[in-house]
Each structure stands twice: as structure tokens, then as C-alpha cells.
């Protein structure tokens, strides 16, 4: 017996360039370090998003209208709180970027900053 009505479907759209592109090409390293070092939290502009150790290009999914970004350390998609999405500056390469602590340091899936690919 199949219960079609009791199964909720989640539509997910995965975008991005795959695992190979979650690191910066060496020729772009200085550009990204400058971007990351001057990036501040959208919801608390007095705090830095951190630096290139915490920030990296990432893949995303949309689930029920919310953005989930892939954490590089474990490949898990974590929810991006709307207040952490950068809306006041473009990123340097048009890709999605996530600044977040590794899961070992933040079991609650903290997000410092997120930049959506393309113009914001």
C-alpha cells in the first residue's frame, strides 16, 4: 500500500561547481584574501566574517525557499540564516561563499557570513 498523501516532497536545487571548485585557484588567492579580510557580518557590521581559513566557495541547495550551503569539512548542507546573507556587496568571482567554523568547533552549525553567487 502506498500512501501518497502522507509523503512530503522536498524540492532541492543544487547549484555551484562541485567539490573541485571549493578551493580558490592560486592566481585568485590574493583577490579572495582581500575580499574575506574586509568582509563584515551583515547582521553585525562591527564583527569580521573572519578570513580565508573560515571562508571558501561552496555549493548550495534551495529547500522550501531557504538556502543551504555545503560545509567543506564534512560535506553537510547547513541552513543559512537570512540575516547572514550579504546584500550590500558583490563577491569577487560570482560564486557562492560561506564563512563558518568547522563542525568540531561549532556543533550548532554556526554561520558567520554567506555571499550568494552573482550580483546581490
C-alpha positions as CSV (number, residue, x, y, z in Angstrom):
1,X,0.0,0.0,0.0
2,X,1.4,3.4,-1.0
3,X,0.4,6.5,1.0
4,X,1.0,9.3,-1.5
5,X,-0.7,11.9,0.6
6,X,1.5,11.3,3.7
7,X,4.8,11.8,1.9
8,X,6.0,15.3,1.7
9,X,8.4,16.0,-1.1
10,X,11.2,18.4,-0.7
11,X,12.3,20.1,-3.8
12,X,16.0,20.9,-3.8
13,X,18.0,22.7,-6.4
14,X,21.7,22.2,-6.2
15,X,23.9,24.8,-7.8
16,X,27.6,25.5,-7.9
17,X,30.6,23.9,-9.4
18,X,31.3,20.8,-7.4
19,X,33.9,19.8,-4.9
20,X,36.8,20.7,-7.1
21,X,35.8,24.4,-7.0
22,X,35.5,24.8,-3.3
23,X,39.1,26.0,-3.2
24,X,40.4,29.1,-4.9
25,X,42.7,28.9,-8.0
26,X,46.1,30.0,-6.9
27,X,46.0,33.0,-9.2
28,X,42.9,34.2,-7.4
29,X,44.2,33.7,-3.8
30,X,45.1,37.4,-3.2
31,X,41.8,38.6,-4.5
32,X,39.8,36.4,-2.2
33,X,42.0,37.1,0.8
34,X,41.4,40.8,0.3
35,X,37.6,40.2,0.0
36,X,37.5,38.0,3.1
37,X,39.6,40.3,5.2
38,X,37.3,43.3,4.6
39,X,34.0,41.4,4.9
40,X,31.9,42.0,8.0
41,X,28.9,40.2,9.3
42,X,25.7,41.5,7.6
43,X,23.8,41.4,10.9
44,X,26.6,42.8,13.0
45,X,28.9,45.1,10.8
46,X,31.3,45.6,13.7
47,X,32.4,41.9,13.5
48,X,34.6,40.4,10.8
49,X,33.4,37.3,8.9
50,X,36.9,36.0,9.7
51,X,39.4,35.2,7.0
52,X,40.4,32.7,4.3
53,X,40.7,30.0,7.0
54,X,36.9,30.2,7.6
55,X,35.7,31.3,4.2
56,X,35.5,29.4,1.0
57,X,33.5,28.9,-2.2
58,X,30.6,26.4,-1.8
59,X,27.7,24.7,-3.4
60,X,24.1,25.5,-2.4
61,X,20.7,23.9,-2.3
62,X,17.3,25.6,-2.1
63,X,14.9,23.7,0.1
64,X,11.4,25.2,0.8
65,X,12.7,28.7,-0.2
66,X,15.7,28.6,2.2
67,X,19.4,28.4,1.3
68,X,21.6,25.6,2.5
69,X,25.3,25.7,1.8
70,X,27.7,22.8,1.8
71,X,30.3,22.9,4.6
72,X,33.7,21.8,3.2
73,X,34.9,19.8,6.2
74,X,32.1,17.2,6.2
75,X,30.1,17.9,3.0
76,X,26.9,18.5,5.0
77,X,24.5,21.2,3.9
78,X,23.8,23.7,6.6
79,X,21.0,26.3,6.8
80,X,22.0,29.8,6.0
81,X,20.1,32.2,8.3
82,X,18.6,35.1,6.2
83,X,20.4,37.7,8.4
84,X,23.8,36.2,7.4
85,X,23.3,36.7,3.7
86,X,25.4,39.5,2.3
87,X,23.2,42.0,0.5
88,X,25.5,45.1,0.3
89,X,28.4,44.0,-1.7
90,X,29.2,41.6,-4.5
91,X,31.7,38.8,-4.1
92,X,34.9,38.8,-6.3
93,X,34.2,35.8,-8.5
94,X,30.4,35.4,-8.8
95,X,30.4,32.1,-6.8
96,X,28.7,31.3,-3.5
97,X,30.9,31.8,-0.5
98,X,30.4,30.6,3.1
99,X,32.3,31.7,6.2
100,X,31.7,29.2,9.0
101,X,33.6,27.5,11.8
102,X,34.4,23.8,11.3
103,X,31.9,21.4,12.8
104,X,34.3,20.3,15.5
105,X,34.3,23.9,16.8
106,X,30.6,24.6,16.3
107,X,28.2,21.7,16.7
108,X,25.3,24.1,16.2
109,X,26.2,24.7,12.5
110,X,27.1,28.4,13.0
111,X,27.4,30.7,10.0
112,X,29.4,33.9,10.1
113,X,28.6,35.1,6.6
114,X,27.3,34.0,3.3
115,X,27.5,35.5,-0.2
116,X,25.2,34.3,-2.9
117,X,26.8,33.8,-6.3
118,X,26.2,36.5,-8.9
119,X,25.2,40.1,-8.1
120,X,23.4,40.6,-4.8
